[in-house]
Amino acid sequence: MLTEARCFDDAQQHAAALPYWNQVYDQLTAGRFQSSLERAHVGNLVLFREVLNQRVVQHGQTPADMLHVSIPLAMPNAGSLQGCPVNANSIMALHGNEEFVFHLPPNVDSIQVSITYEDLDTLAPQFAERLARTRNRQPVIPLREGHLAGIRATLPGAFEQVVQNPDLLEFTGTQKIIKHQFMSLLLELLNDVAPDERYNLTYATHSDIVKRSQAIVLASPDEPVTVLELCQKLRISRRTLQNSFQLIADTTPVDYLRSIRLNAVRRMLQSGSPECTSIREAAGYWGFYHLGHFSRDYRRLFDELPSETRARALVQ
């Protein structure tokens, strides 16, 4: 099952609904227990969001071979993980096969990202090293106040689109975009406490980075390229890539790559064949899983809706 959304009136039933987690949830405050759990599997990436109305203590062992990072969307009161205080300005990271005890206050809403170490080594080899510097053998990573505000504004919407569009998760392009997007988010969070090293690069070096990025994109005409992929192949940080595109192309790498993918969808829709893939399938093929944002961005770039592009192609 790629996605699932369920509600519970018992803490342990909620805990048991998370496959591969060997854990127990014990309710500590009096009253009717109510919770919701949404989860999605995107290749080897596992995402879930849980909301619990009562205080619980969670204890058990994490699934093996994965790093598990929890991001609180709402945490009215402080909690405790492995004896370390947890508040609304911190994230939590647990390694695979790690035993844990988590005292969770009432009315907590959080999203967890679990990713395999194999993907970590492939997609972001600097991530593990930065995490080691950041965590210092403690699972709670404090962030400066307000740093999570922007992520809290965008993360729930992105997660809901993943859960609500399971058919789009079948496309390898969408899986790749989602996996790299959430990985980039984790890197951004960690960069707050373990920032990238900064180098004074020349204009020519920035120009070369953009030129090589464009070459990588042109060499992959049949699949989307991500910011994380460019950083990996060019062996540079996200900050360096960002600065290069801003200086040379007066745009961000994210906006540039989105435009490339939108143009690819447009070419699909312009093929004119009645057997041509649907708008939804074309968007999913090129990694657009938030269809509302896709239509908005498409119209902004081309001054017409995708349906207008397709309709015109079919009558030609």
C-alpha positions in Angstrom: 0.0 0.0 0.0 1.5 3.3 -1.1 -0.7 5.6 1.1 -3.0 5.2 4.1 -5.0 7.5 6.4 -6.6 6.1 9.6 -8.1 7.3 12.9 -7.8 5.5 16.3 -9.4 5.5 19.7 -6.7 3.4 21.3 -3.0 4.3 21.7 -1.6 0.8 21.1 -3.8 0.3 18.0 -2.2 3.5 16.7 1.3 2.2 17.5 0.6 -1.2 15.8 -0.5 0.5 12.6 3.1 1.6 11.9 4.6 -1.4 10.2 8.2 -2.4 11.0 8.2 -0.4 14.3 8.6 -2.6 17.3 6.9 -0.2 19.8 4.3 0.3 22.5 2.3 3.5 23.1 0.9 3.9 26.7 -1.7 6.6 27.4 -0.9 8.6 30.5 -3.5 11.4 30.7 -7.2 10.7 31.4 -9.9 10.9 28.8 -10.9 9.4 25.4 -7.9 8.8 23.2 -8.2 10.2 19.7 -5.5 10.2 17.0 -5.0 10.2 13.3 -2.2 8.6 11.2 -1.4 9.2 7.6 1.5 7.5 5.9 3.1 7.1 2.4 5.7 4.9 0.9 7.7 6.6 -1.9 10.2 4.0 -3.1 12.4 3.5 0.0 11.3 6.7 1.5 8.7 6.4 4.3 6.6 9.4 5.4 4.0 9.5 8.2 2.1 12.2 10.1 0.5 11.5 13.4 -1.7 13.6 15.7 -2.4 12.5 19.3 -4.7 14.3 21.8 -3.4 12.6 25.0 0.0 12.4 26.7 1.7 9.1 25.8 5.0 7.4 26.4 6.4 5.6 23.4 9.0 3.0 23.8 10.5 0.4 21.5 13.0 0.0 18.7 13.3 1.7 15.3 13.2 -0.1 12.0 16.7 -1.2 10.8 18.8 0.3 8.1 17.1 3.7 8.1 17.5 7.1 9.6 14.3 8.5 11.2 13.8 12.2 11.5 10.8 13.7 13.2 9.7 17.3 12.6 7.1 18.8 15.0 4.3 20.8 13.4 2.7 21.6 16.7 4.0 20.9 20.2 2.2 23.0 22.8 4.3 21.6 25.7 7.8 20.2 26.1 8.5 16.4 25.8 11.5 14.2 26.3 13.4 11.7 24.1 16.1 9.6 25.6 16.2 12.0 28.5 16.7 15.0 26.3 14.2 17.8 26.4 12.1 18.3 23.2 10.3 21.5 22.3 8.7 23.1 19.3 12.1 24.4 18.1 13.8 21.1 17.8 13.8 18.1 15.6 14.6 14.5 16.5 16.8 11.9 14.8 17.0 8.2 15.6 19.2 5.7 13.9 18.1 2.2 12.7 17.7 -0.4 15.4 17.9 2.3 18.1 16.0 1.7 21.3 14.0 4.8 22.4 11.7 6.2 25.1 9.7 9.2 24.1 7.5 11.1 26.5 5.1 12.9 24.2 2.8 15.8 25.5 -0.8 16.1 24.5 -1.9 17.6 21.2 1.3 17.0 19.3 1.2 17.0 15.5 4.4 15.8 13.7 5.7 14.5 10.4 8.4 11.8 10.3 10.8 11.1 7.4 12.5 7.7 7.3 15.2 7.1 4.6 17.6 4.3 4.0 21.3 4.7 4.7 21.9 3.4 1.2 20.0 6.4 -0.2 21.7 8.7 2.2 25.1 7.6 1.0 24.1 7.9 -2.7 22.1 11.1 -2.6 23.7 13.1 0.1 27.0 11.7 1.4 27.6 14.9 3.3 24.3 14.4 5.3 25.6 11.6 7.5 28.8 13.6 8.3 26.8 16.7 9.1 24.3 14.7 11.2 27.2 13.2 13.2 28.5 16.7 13.9 25.1 18.0 14.8 23.7 15.1 16.9 26.7 14.6 19.3 25.2 11.3 20.4 21.9 13.0 21.4 18.8 12.4 19.4 17.3 15.9 19.9 18.7 18.7 17.6 17.8 22.2 18.8 17.2 24.8 16.1 17.1 28.6 16.5 13.7 30.0 17.3 11.6 30.6 14.2 13.7 28.4 11.9 10.9 25.9 11.5 8.3 28.5 10.7 8.8 28.4 6.9 8.9 24.6 6.8 5.8 24.3 8.9 4.0 26.5 6.3 4.9 24.3 3.4 5.6 20.8 4.7 2.0 19.8 5.6 0.7 20.8 2.1 3.4 18.8 0.4 2.8 15.8 2.6 -1.0 15.9 2.0 -0.5 16.0 -1.8 1.6 12.9 -1.5 -1.1 11.1 0.5 -4.0 12.2 -1.7 -2.5 11.3 -5.0 -1.3 7.7 -4.7 -1.7 7.0 -8.4 1.0 9.6 -9.2 3.4 7.8 -6.9 3.7 5.0 -9.5 5.8 7.3 -11.7 9.5 7.0 -11.2 9.8 10.8 -11.9 7.4 11.6 -9.1 9.1 9.2 -6.7 12.5 10.8 -7.5 11.2 14.4 -7.0 9.5 13.6 -3.7 12.5 11.7 -2.3 14.9 14.4 -3.3 12.6 17.2 -2.1 12.3 15.7 1.4 16.0 14.9 1.6 16.8 18.6 0.7 14.4 19.7 3.4 16.4 17.6 6.0 19.6 19.1 4.7 18.2 22.6 5.1 17.2 21.9 8.7 20.6 20.6 9.6 22.3 23.5 7.9 20.9 25.7 10.6 23.2 24.2 13.2 26.0 22.8 11.0 26.3 25.3 8.1 28.1 24.6 4.9 31.6 25.9 4.6 31.7 29.1 2.5 34.2 29.7 -0.2 34.9 32.9 -2.2 34.3 31.7 -5.8 35.1 33.6 -8.9 32.5 34.7 -11.4 34.0 32.3 -13.9 33.5 29.4 -11.4 29.9 30.3 -10.8 29.3 30.5 -14.6 30.9 27.1 -15.0 28.7 25.6 -12.4 25.6 26.8 -14.2 27.0 25.6 -17.6 27.7 22.2 -16.2 24.3 22.0 -14.5 22.6 22.8 -17.9 24.7 20.0 -19.5 23.5 17.5 -16.9 19.9 18.5 -17.5 20.3 18.2 -21.3 21.9 14.7 -20.8 18.7 13.5 -19.1 15.9 14.4 -21.5 13.6 11.6 -20.3 13.6 12.1 -16.6 13.6 15.0 -14.1 16.8 16.3 -12.6 16.8 17.6 -9.0 18.8 20.1 -7.1 20.2 17.3 -4.9 21.3 15.4 -8.1 23.1 18.5 -9.4 24.9 18.9 -6.1 25.9 15.3 -6.0 27.3 15.2 -9.6 29.0 18.6 -9.3 30.3 17.9 -5.8 29.2 21.2 -4.4 26.8 22.4 -1.7 23.3 23.5 -2.2 24.3 27.0 -1.1 27.0 27.2 -3.8 24.6 26.0 -6.4 22.0 28.5 -5.2 24.5 31.4 -5.3 25.7 30.4 -8.8 22.3 30.3 -10.4 21.3 33.6 -8.6 24.4 35.4 -9.9 24.5 34.0 -13.5 20.9 33.2 -14.4 19.1 35.5 -12.0 16.9 32.6 -10.8 17.1 29.8 -8.3 18.0 26.2 -9.2 14.6 25.1 -8.0 12.8 27.5 -10.3 15.1 26.7 -13.2 14.6 22.9 -12.9 10.8 23.4 -12.5 10.7 25.4 -15.7 12.7 22.6 -17.5 10.1 20.0 -16.3 7.2 22.2 -17.2 8.6 22.5 -20.8 8.9 18.7 -20.9 5.2 18.3 -19.9 4.3 20.9 -22.6 6.1 18.9 -25.3 4.2 15.8 -24.2 0.8 17.6 -24.5 1.8 19.2 -27.8 2.4 15.7 -29.4 -1.2 16.0 -30.8 -1.9 12.2 -30.8 -5.3 11.1 -29.3 -3.3 8.3 -27.6 -1.1 10.9 -26.0 -0.9 10.6 -22.2 -3.4 12.6 -20.1 -2.5 15.8 -18.4 -2.4 14.1 -15.0 -0.1 11.3 -16.3 2.2 13.8 -18.1 2.5 15.8 -14.9 3.2 12.7 -12.8 5.8 11.5 -15.3 7.7 14.7 -14.8 7.4 14.7 -11.0 4.5 17.1 -10.4 2.4 15.5 -7.6 0.7 18.8 -6.4 -1.6 19.3 -9.4 -2.9 22.6 -8.2 0.6 24.1 -8.0 1.4 22.4 -11.4 -1.5 24.1 -13.1 -0.6 27.5 -11.5 3.0 27.3 -12.5 2.2 26.1 -16.0 -0.1 29.0 -16.6 2.4 31.5 -15.1 5.1 30.2 -17.5 3.1 29.7 -20.7 0.2 32.1 -20.1 -2.3 29.2 -20.7 -3.6 26.2 -18.9 -2.3 22.7 -19.7 -5.8 21.8 -20.9 -5.6 24.6 -23.5 -2.3 23.3 -24.7 -3.6 19.8 -25.2 -6.9 20.9 -26.8 -5.1 23.0 -29.4 -2.7 20.1 -30.2 -5.6 17.7 -30.7 -7.3 19.8 -33.3 -4.2 20.6 -35.3 
